[in-house]
Amino acid sequence: MLRPFLAAAALCFGLSAAAADATDELIRPIQQRWAEIKYRLPPREQAERYRELAEQAHRVSAANPNHAPALIWEGIVISSEAGARGGLGALSLAKEARRLLEESLKLDEGALDGSAYTSLATLYARVPHWPLGFGDRERAEELFRKALALNPGGIDPNFFYGEYLLDQGKPQAGRAFLEKALAAPPRPGRELADQGRREEIRALLSRIGGEGN
């Protein structure tokens, strides 16, 4: 009685693995270029390079409609461009990133281990509050919690939530999440991103220590 079930389960696993591989191939060039821009280029060059990458990411998402990971990475790149440009002029970019990330959630909340929730939470935490922008600490907290529920041991949700808590004047709470982020397992194919993120984590932990907390 178990053989048909096991055969079906094996088939489903194979299909899931194939789908995951296809997703990786679609977004890997964007992920790798994003890491190169963020961790290898000087800040003055990053905004324009993110703009170029956003156009590439849009071509991928447009060619693969209803594909949540492609939308997530388009949103991540655009939000990164907004951060690199800074100022109120970046608000329209932040709004476009929010739209893309919210659209991805309608398709698949769990795509890329809930990365859309992490990126959305960070936007709500960093964008100015009304009347200048859509920033909202309560909304950020809610989204961070959803991200951590989907990926409790991940480097990104723990890093960004730890950073958020530190910005909220909660260094000890922030430290716990930053240390968890530092202990996160490596992500295959994301070596440069992991290396750069860990350097950011260590810098924040050193800052906490320097404050005597």
C-alpha angles and dihedrals in degrees: 000000000000097000098077090046093050092046091051091046091051090049092050091048090051091050091048091050091049091050091049090051091051091050091049092052092051098051104026095089089052093047092049095047091047090055091048091052095046100043105027108034126075114253094249091063100043103083095059093043090051088051090055091047091049089058090051091048091050091054089054094048092045091051091048107044117190090022106133099195092056091051091047093054093046087053093047092051093048092047088050090052089051090053092048093050095043127181129076090301088073093059094089089054091050090051091051091049090051091051093051094047092048090049090053090053090056088058101041126349092192098050113134090003093299096308091152090063091051093050094044091049090052091051092052090047096050106033115091116262126250132324090032099037147343098271114144125172094198091052090047091053092050093050094046089054091052091049092051092047089058097040109018096166099039122126097226103048091045093046096048094043091048090050090048092052090049090053088050091058095257103120098162093051089044092050092058092056094042091053089049089051091051090054094049116125117258118265114231110241093012098086097130092046091049092048093049093045092051090052088054091049093051090049091054093046090051089051091053091050090048090056089058095242 
